[in-house]
Amino acid sequence: MQTAQRIIQQYRRKRVLVCVMVALFTLILTLGIRFISQRNLNEQRTMAFTARSVNALDRVLMPLQAGQQDLQKLVGLPCSAAQLLLRKKAASLQTVRSIVLVKDGVLYCSSIFGSRQVPLRLVQPSLPAIDDKLVLSTDNSLLKGSPVLILWNPVSDDGESGVMQIVNIDLITRMMLEPERPLITDVSLTVGDKYLRYGRNVSDTLTTGKDAAILRQTSQHFPFTVTVSGPGASDQALIYLPTQLPLALMLSLLLGYVAWLATASRMSFTWEINLGMAAREFELFCQPLLHARTQQCVGVEILLRWNNPRQGWISPDVFIPLAEEHNLIVPLTRYVINETVKQIGYFPKTPDFHIGINVAASHFRQSALIHDLNRYWFSQHPAQQLIVELTERDALLDVDCHIVRELHRQGVKLAIDDFGTGNSALSWLEKLRPDVLKIDKSFTSAIGTDAVNSTVTDMIIALGQQLNIELVAEGVETQQQARYLRHHGVSILQGYLYAQPMPLRDFPTWLAESASPPAQRNGHVLPIMP
């Protein structure tokens, strides 16, 4: 049998485990959601930064491309006639450092230096070119060593004549390619086979860190690419994750507490009792009551046993007090009444045979017991005599005397169980007018000793006889006790001397075998066992 403390501890451990699991799951889920959310946000920020950089450079180059037709008309004019127009055009574009006219491969006019006669290939080896071309290079004329972006537009079929617009890319890149740390640590511009990293000069190679995540986006209007690198959206989200820990802990503790409240019934012994009743895990036992003189079985007391498939056999001393504590004793008694009626065929069908059912005092409130008996007992019209056994250890103040009178009117007898163990006033015997007093086994076991309980036993017997109340002795285990009780006028005996509690299905067999007096061995009467 399981002990109450052990069972309660098991359910508490299960409940705590469930709440801890809920809290841990909430913590992991919250941090996971925050990680994914932050990672997605980092990815969006990186893509938005890259797109913004590409669009910014597109907006710089588009006005140059739009005005190239006007500049192409100047190619071939003397520099003295074209220079002023070149200066005005450069000033209006703002982002252009200078505009150069090229004739037959010779740079002959500049918006800054005026008339010149310099082969273009000496200044920019990749120019002139037959097609429009975007070149990333280094300034060798005005601000030597500074990066420049050159937009070349040819005007001749051989590509030797054209217009070259030089953009001050150094200042522009400092504004539009500045990294957004810590998410973006490096930004570079790629044009052809040249690279310009933020804060550095033009180079022929581009190197990034081993663990750097790279995102590239190419312009749809011009042949350049912006490359962004950094620790990566996931790594940065992991770095950010500890800042979300306090919120995740608060949320997990809150849901853990909610789970604790939610499992108050489902993860408790009270839930187990309800589940046991629903699954019919409770089994009815009975213990016979014998007439003291004729030794004939005159009735049984219905007892409840619980074969819990999850905990094993649980003693009534465990689940009965817990059921009373959690207001489940009435449903449990209702279950007993219903199951007794269903299995009443195991008992003799005669009014002389009585069936005792233990009922708590709380079952008398608001006529609940009357309603249950009308629904389960009287509706089936059983032939046996019903005895409602009310333990004296209950609060007899809950017992309505009007309910007792209604029970008597319907032919139900009232027994006071465990008499002598409570602290109720004897005046309750007059108010309740019980039909039977059941002497507690603690007084029965004191018979033949010098204990105080032995004297109390005699007083209870005398009280019952004086009030003309039938007496039943519980816990009779020896022949000496049986003789003493029979000699002093106790009419009904119950105890291991005659039979232990047995399943209802075994009662007919026991009744048939106990029709003769108990067997004797060496002069001692042996108890009849099921």
Solvent accessible surface area in square Angstrom, and as a share of the most:
residue,aa,sasa,rsa
1,M,144,0.64
2,Q,29,0.13
3,T,81,0.47
4,A,37,0.28
5,Q,129,0.57
6,R,131,0.48
7,I,0,0.00
8,I,47,0.24
9,Q,73,0.32
10,Q,34,0.15
11,Y,14,0.05
12,R,148,0.54
13,R,140,0.51
14,K,85,0.36
15,R,37,0.14
16,V,70,0.40
17,L,109,0.54
18,V,51,0.29
19,C,12,0.07
20,V,69,0.39
21,M,112,0.50
22,V,49,0.28
23,A,19,0.15
24,L,87,0.43
25,F,134,0.56
26,T,8,0.05
27,L,33,0.17
28,I,120,0.61
29,L,86,0.43
30,T,16,0.09
31,L,34,0.17
32,G,29,0.28
33,I,99,0.50
34,R,72,0.26
35,F,41,0.17
36,I,82,0.42
37,S,48,0.31
38,Q,16,0.07
39,R,74,0.27
40,N,58,0.30
41,L,67,0.33
42,N,4,0.02
43,E,74,0.33
44,Q,106,0.47
45,R,120,0.44
46,T,24,0.14
47,M,102,0.46
48,A,49,0.38
49,F,10,0.04
50,T,0,0.00
51,A,30,0.23
52,R,121,0.44
53,S,2,0.01
54,V,4,0.03
55,N,72,0.37
56,A,19,0.14
57,L,0,0.00
58,D,8,0.04
59,R,151,0.55
60,V,23,0.13
61,L,0,0.00
62,M,74,0.33
63,P,63,0.40
64,L,2,0.01
65,Q,79,0.35
66,A,86,0.67
67,G,7,0.07
68,Q,29,0.13
69,Q,127,0.56
70,D,87,0.45
71,L,4,0.02
72,Q,53,0.23
73,K,151,0.64
74,L,19,0.09
75,V,24,0.14
76,G,46,0.44
77,L,75,0.37
78,P,85,0.53
79,C,11,0.07
80,S,106,0.69
81,A,58,0.45
82,A,0,0.00
83,Q,35,0.16
84,L,108,0.54
85,L,88,0.44
86,L,0,0.00
87,R,120,0.44
88,K,123,0.52
89,K,49,0.21
90,A,14,0.11
91,A,73,0.57
92,S,78,0.50
93,L,27,0.13
94,Q,156,0.69
95,T,44,0.25
96,V,11,0.06
97,R,30,0.11
98,S,8,0.05
99,I,0,0.00
100,V,6,0.03
101,L,0,0.00
102,V,0,0.00
103,K,92,0.39
104,D,98,0.51
105,G,10,0.09
106,V,45,0.26
107,L,5,0.02
108,Y,23,0.09
109,C,0,0.00
110,S,2,0.02
111,S,6,0.04
112,I,63,0.32
113,F,96,0.40
114,G,4,0.04
115,S,82,0.53
116,R,65,0.24
117,Q,132,0.59
118,V,37,0.21
119,P,64,0.40
120,L,0,0.00
121,R,124,0.45
122,L,137,0.68
123,V,29,0.17
124,Q,9,0.04
125,P,109,0.69
126,S,52,0.33
127,L,0,0.00
128,P,11,0.07
129,A,23,0.18
130,I,115,0.58
131,D,102,0.53
132,D,85,0.44
133,K,76,0.32
134,L,10,0.05
135,V,16,0.09
136,L,2,0.01
137,S,20,0.13
138,T,43,0.25
139,D,13,0.07
140,N,85,0.44
141,S,43,0.28
142,L,80,0.40
143,L,98,0.49
144,K,156,0.66
145,G,37,0.36
146,S,19,0.12
147,P,6,0.04
148,V,2,0.01
149,L,0,0.00
150,I,1,0.00
151,L,10,0.05
152,W,0,0.00
153,N,2,0.01
154,P,22,0.14
155,V,59,0.34
156,S,37,0.24
157,D,145,0.75
158,D,86,0.45
159,G,1,0.01
160,E,47,0.21
161,S,5,0.03
162,G,0,0.00
163,V,0,0.00
164,M,2,0.01
165,Q,0,0.00
166,I,26,0.13
167,V,0,0.00
168,N,43,0.22
169,I,0,0.00
170,D,39,0.20
171,L,103,0.51
172,I,11,0.06
173,T,7,0.04
174,R,121,0.44
175,M,134,0.60
176,M,23,0.10
177,L,0,0.00
178,E,93,0.42
179,P,12,0.07
180,E,76,0.34
181,R,157,0.57
182,P,86,0.54
183,L,21,0.10
184,I,1,0.00
185,T,59,0.34
186,D,24,0.13
187,V,0,0.00
188,S,3,0.02
189,L,0,0.00
190,T,24,0.14
191,V,3,0.02
192,G,68,0.66
193,D,102,0.53
194,K,66,0.28
195,Y,51,0.19
196,L,3,0.02
197,R,42,0.15
198,Y,58,0.22
199,G,54,0.52
200,R,146,0.53
201,N,103,0.53
202,V,29,0.17
203,S,42,0.27
204,D,94,0.49
205,T,95,0.55
206,L,42,0.21
207,T,91,0.53
208,T,53,0.31
209,G,49,0.47
210,K,208,0.88
211,D,127,0.66
212,A,30,0.23
213,A,50,0.39
214,I,72,0.37
215,L,57,0.28
216,R,147,0.54
217,Q,64,0.29
218,T,81,0.47
219,S,10,0.06
220,Q,172,0.76
221,H,108,0.48
222,F,11,0.05
223,P,88,0.56
224,F,2,0.01
225,T,24,0.14
226,V,0,0.00
227,T,5,0.03
228,V,2,0.01
229,S,8,0.05
230,G,6,0.06
231,P,39,0.25
232,G,13,0.13
233,A,19,0.15
234,S,46,0.30
235,D,69,0.36
236,Q,23,0.10
237,A,0,0.00
238,L,98,0.49
239,I,114,0.58
240,Y,74,0.28
241,L,33,0.16
242,P,87,0.55
243,T,88,0.51
244,Q,21,0.09
245,L,71,0.35
246,P,81,0.51
247,L,103,0.51
248,A,0,0.00
249,L,77,0.38
250,M,135,0.60
251,L,70,0.35
252,S,4,0.02
253,L,125,0.62
254,L,102,0.51
255,L,70,0.35
256,G,8,0.08
257,Y,129,0.49
258,V,73,0.42
259,A,11,0.09
260,W,90,0.32
261,L,98,0.49
262,A,65,0.50
263,T,18,0.11
264,A,48,0.37
265,S,62,0.40
266,R,134,0.49
267,M,47,0.21
268,S,22,0.14
269,F,10,0.04
270,T,19,0.11
271,W,84,0.30
272,E,8,0.03
273,I,0,0.00
274,N,60,0.31
275,L,66,0.33
276,G,0,0.00
277,M,29,0.13
278,A,85,0.66
279,A,59,0.46
280,R,136,0.50
281,E,24,0.11
282,F,8,0.03
283,E,46,0.20
284,L,5,0.03
285,F,28,0.12
286,C,0,0.00
287,Q,17,0.07
288,P,1,0.01
289,L,5,0.03
290,L,8,0.04
291,H,58,0.26
292,A,2,0.01
293,R,166,0.61
294,T,80,0.46
295,Q,46,0.20
296,Q,92,0.41
297,C,23,0.14
298,V,34,0.19
299,G,0,0.00
300,V,0,0.00
301,E,9,0.04
302,I,4,0.02
303,L,32,0.16
304,L,16,0.08
305,R,45,0.16
306,W,0,0.00
307,N,69,0.36
308,N,1,0.00
309,P,99,0.63
310,R,105,0.38
311,Q,17,0.08
312,G,32,0.31
313,W,98,0.34
314,I,0,0.00
315,S,19,0.12
316,P,32,0.20
317,D,119,0.62
318,V,10,0.06
319,F,0,0.00
320,I,52,0.26
321,P,65,0.41
322,L,14,0.07
323,A,0,0.00
324,E,76,0.34
325,E,123,0.55
326,H,84,0.37
327,N,128,0.65
328,L,20,0.10
329,I,18,0.09
330,V,29,0.16
331,P,40,0.25
332,L,2,0.01
333,T,7,0.04
334,R,71,0.26
335,Y,25,0.09
336,V,13,0.08
337,I,1,0.01
338,N,42,0.22
339,E,7,0.03
340,T,0,0.00
341,V,18,0.11
342,K,119,0.51
343,Q,50,0.22
344,I,29,0.15
345,G,59,0.57
346,Y,80,0.31
347,F,6,0.02
348,P,41,0.26
349,K,156,0.66
350,T,43,0.25
351,P,99,0.62
352,D,121,0.63
353,F,5,0.02
354,H,26,0.12
355,I,0,0.00
356,G,1,0.01
357,I,3,0.01
358,N,59,0.30
359,V,5,0.03
360,A,11,0.09
361,A,3,0.02
362,S,30,0.19
363,H,1,0.00
364,F,1,0.00
365,R,127,0.46
366,Q,171,0.76
367,S,34,0.22
368,A,27,0.21
369,L,0,0.00
370,I,15,0.08
371,H,112,0.50
372,D,10,0.05
373,L,1,0.01
374,N,66,0.34
375,R,167,0.61
376,Y,36,0.14
377,W,8,0.03
378,F,47,0.20
379,S,56,0.36
380,Q,112,0.50
381,H,157,0.70
382,P,31,0.19
383,A,48,0.37
384,Q,10,0.04
385,Q,40,0.18
386,L,5,0.02
387,I,12,0.06
388,V,2,0.01
389,E,6,0.03
390,L,0,0.00
391,T,27,0.16
392,E,14,0.06
393,R,155,0.56
394,D,29,0.15
395,A,61,0.48
396,L,10,0.05
397,L,147,0.73
398,D,45,0.23
399,V,6,0.04
400,D,62,0.32
401,C,32,0.19
402,H,122,0.55
403,I,15,0.08
404,V,3,0.02
405,R,135,0.49
406,E,47,0.21
407,L,1,0.00
408,H,64,0.29
409,R,174,0.63
410,Q,49,0.22
411,G,47,0.45
412,V,2,0.01
413,K,75,0.32
414,L,0,0.00
415,A,1,0.00
416,I,4,0.02
417,D,9,0.05
418,D,15,0.08
419,F,11,0.04
420,G,32,0.31
421,T,51,0.30
422,G,29,0.28
423,N,151,0.78
424,S,32,0.21
425,A,62,0.48
426,L,112,0.56
427,S,56,0.36
428,W,41,0.14
429,L,15,0.08
430,E,124,0.56
431,K,111,0.47
432,L,2,0.01
433,R,168,0.61
434,P,8,0.05
435,D,46,0.24
436,V,4,0.02
437,L,0,0.00
438,K,3,0.01
439,I,0,0.00
440,D,13,0.07
441,K,133,0.56
442,S,45,0.29
443,F,14,0.06
444,T,0,0.00
445,S,68,0.44
446,A,10,0.07
447,I,9,0.05
448,G,56,0.54
449,T,70,0.41
450,D,153,0.79
451,A,49,0.38
452,V,117,0.67
453,N,56,0.28
454,S,19,0.12
455,T,80,0.47
456,V,42,0.24
457,T,1,0.00
458,D,55,0.29
459,M,123,0.55
460,I,8,0.04
461,I,6,0.03
462,A,56,0.44
463,L,42,0.21
464,G,0,0.00
465,Q,95,0.42
466,Q,152,0.67
467,L,83,0.41
468,N,141,0.73
469,I,19,0.10
470,E,70,0.31
471,L,5,0.03
472,V,5,0.03
473,A,0,0.00
474,E,21,0.09
475,G,17,0.16
476,V,0,0.00
477,E,102,0.46
478,T,60,0.35
479,Q,50,0.22
480,Q,101,0.45
481,Q,17,0.07
482,A,0,0.00
483,R,130,0.48
484,Y,60,0.23
485,L,0,0.00
486,R,50,0.18
487,H,150,0.67
488,H,66,0.29
489,G,40,0.38
490,V,2,0.01
491,S,36,0.23
492,I,5,0.03
493,L,1,0.00
494,Q,6,0.02
495,G,2,0.02
496,Y,108,0.41
497,L,8,0.04
498,Y,8,0.03
499,A,0,0.00
500,Q,69,0.31
501,P,27,0.17
502,M,1,0.00
503,P,21,0.13
504,L,3,0.01
505,R,144,0.53
506,D,56,0.29
507,F,0,0.00
508,P,56,0.35
509,T,81,0.47
510,W,2,0.01
511,L,53,0.26
512,A,78,0.60
513,E,105,0.47
514,S,13,0.08
515,A,70,0.54
516,S,68,0.44
517,P,108,0.68
518,P,23,0.15
519,A,70,0.54
520,Q,127,0.57
521,R,158,0.58
522,N,138,0.71
523,G,67,0.65
524,H,127,0.57
525,V,38,0.22
526,L,61,0.30
527,P,56,0.35
528,I,33,0.17
529,M,79,0.35
530,P,80,0.50
